[in-house]
Amino acid sequence: MNCINHYLNEYQNIINKMYCKMMSVCLSDSISYNFIVQFLPYRYAGIKISANLLNYSLNEDVQDIAFSIIKEQTSGINNMLEVKDQAKDLKNTYQDLQKHQEKMNQIIEAMLEKMTMICKDNINQLYLEQMLIYYQAGIDMAKETIQYHVIEALQPILEGIIYHQQQTIDQINKIKENS
């Protein structure tokens, strides 16, 4: 089996596990808590996808993106774990919970579908396309959540996701333009 097939097999395992974990978490009556428990598997998957890429890529620009994603997602996990328990304290209405979860599920489903449909014969290009979809979905989930009443400590985390992930998308697009 060649390198791209090894990379793709591991990648597929990672995103399948991410999807299963995101869709099977035990949800509560708090949008803040629900966002955190669904977003944690997303962050762990970003780390694993990037670590997987580092086993195969020699492109320094792409490696820099992967290292940056690992660092950013690790920091984000720590920030979310710090506020996870207090997130349950703020309850949302049934209507808001339903509306929010429906939109989150749509974003997650679309992300998985797009991430599995990418066809590239170059690992670096493949990874960059995957991360564009992955990061845009993260931004979309954060933007969806920020519209609702969430705990105060989650607000800067959501804003950080939107800001930093957009910066990474811009970096990826710049690399793609120059390659």
C-alpha positions in Angstrom: 0.0 0.0 0.0 1.4 3.4 -0.9 1.7 6.4 1.4 -1.5 8.2 0.3 -3.5 5.0 1.0 -2.0 4.6 4.5 -2.7 8.3 5.2 -6.3 8.0 3.9 -7.0 4.8 5.8 -5.9 6.4 9.1 -7.7 9.7 8.2 -11.0 7.8 7.5 -10.7 6.0 10.8 -10.2 9.4 12.6 -13.1 11.1 11.0 -15.4 8.2 11.5 -14.6 8.1 15.2 -15.0 11.8 15.4 -18.4 11.7 13.8 -19.6 8.8 16.1 -18.4 10.6 19.2 -19.9 13.9 18.2 -23.2 12.4 17.4 -23.4 10.1 20.4 -22.6 12.4 23.3 -25.0 12.7 26.1 -26.7 16.0 25.6 -28.1 18.1 28.4 -30.5 21.1 28.7 -27.6 23.5 28.2 -26.4 24.7 24.8 -23.1 25.7 26.4 -22.5 22.1 27.7 -23.8 20.5 24.5 -21.4 22.6 22.4 -18.4 21.7 24.5 -19.1 17.9 24.6 -19.7 17.9 20.8 -16.7 20.1 20.0 -14.2 18.2 22.1 -14.1 15.1 19.7 -13.8 17.6 16.8 -10.7 19.1 18.4 -9.2 15.7 19.2 -9.7 14.7 15.6 -8.0 17.8 14.3 -4.9 16.9 16.4 -5.0 13.3 15.1 -5.5 14.2 11.5 -2.6 16.7 11.7 -0.3 14.2 13.5 -1.2 11.7 10.8 -0.2 14.2 8.1 3.2 14.7 9.8 4.0 11.0 9.2 3.9 11.6 5.5 4.5 15.2 4.5 7.9 16.8 3.9 6.4 20.2 2.9 7.5 22.7 5.5 4.5 25.1 4.9 2.0 22.2 5.3 3.9 20.9 8.3 3.8 24.4 9.9 0.0 24.4 9.4 -0.3 20.9 11.0 1.9 21.9 14.0 -0.2 25.1 14.4 -3.4 23.1 14.3 -2.1 20.7 16.9 -1.1 23.5 19.2 -4.3 25.5 18.7 -6.6 22.5 19.2 -4.7 21.3 22.3 -5.0 24.7 23.9 -8.7 24.8 22.9 -9.3 21.5 24.6 -7.8 22.7 27.8 -9.9 25.9 27.7 -13.1 23.9 27.1 -12.3 21.4 29.8 -11.9 24.2 32.3 -15.4 25.5 31.7 -17.2 22.2 30.9 -18.6 21.6 34.4 -19.9 25.1 34.9 -21.5 25.0 31.4 -24.3 22.7 32.7 -25.5 25.5 35.1 -27.0 27.6 32.4 -30.2 26.0 31.1 -31.8 26.9 27.7 -35.3 26.6 26.5 -36.5 23.4 24.8 -37.1 25.3 21.6 -33.6 26.8 21.6 -32.0 23.4 22.4 -33.9 21.8 19.5 -33.1 24.5 17.0 -29.5 24.7 18.0 -29.0 20.9 17.9 -30.7 20.6 14.5 -28.3 23.1 13.0 -25.3 21.5 14.7 -26.2 18.1 13.3 -26.6 19.7 9.8 -23.1 21.2 10.1 -21.5 18.0 11.4 -23.2 15.9 8.7 -22.2 18.3 5.9 -18.6 18.4 7.2 -18.3 14.6 7.3 -19.8 14.3 3.8 -17.5 16.9 2.3 -14.4 15.6 4.1 -14.9 12.1 2.7 -15.5 13.2 -0.8 -12.2 14.9 -1.4 -10.1 13.3 -4.1 -6.5 14.4 -4.5 -3.4 12.4 -5.3 -1.1 14.6 -3.3 -1.1 14.2 0.5 -0.3 17.9 1.1 -3.1 19.2 -1.2 -5.5 16.6 0.3 -4.7 17.6 3.9 -5.1 21.3 3.1 -8.6 20.7 1.5 -9.6 18.6 4.5 -8.6 21.3 6.9 -10.4 24.0 5.0 -13.6 21.9 5.4 -12.9 21.0 9.0 -12.1 24.6 10.0 -15.1 26.1 8.2 -17.4 23.6 10.0 -15.8 24.6 13.3 -16.4 28.3 12.5 -20.0 27.5 11.5 -20.6 25.6 14.8 -19.2 28.4 16.9 -21.2 31.0 15.0 -24.4 29.0 15.5 -23.7 28.6 19.2 -22.8 32.2 19.8 -26.3 33.3 18.8 -27.7 31.7 21.9 -27.6 32.4 25.6 -24.3 30.6 26.7 -22.2 30.9 29.8 -20.0 33.9 30.0 -16.8 31.8 30.0 -17.7 30.2 26.7 -18.2 33.5 24.8 -14.4 34.2 24.4 -13.8 30.5 23.4 -16.4 30.8 20.7 -15.0 34.1 19.5 -11.5 32.6 19.5 -12.6 29.6 17.4 -14.1 32.0 14.9 -11.1 34.3 14.8 -8.3 31.8 14.9 -9.8 29.2 12.6 -10.5 31.9 10.0 -6.8 32.9 10.3 -5.8 29.3 9.6 -8.2 29.2 6.6 -6.5 32.3 5.2 -3.1 30.7 5.7 -4.1 27.5 4.0 -5.5 29.5 1.0 -2.3 31.4 0.8 -0.3 28.2 0.7 -2.6 26.8 -2.0 -2.2 30.0 -4.1 1.6 29.7 -3.9 1.8 26.0 -4.8 
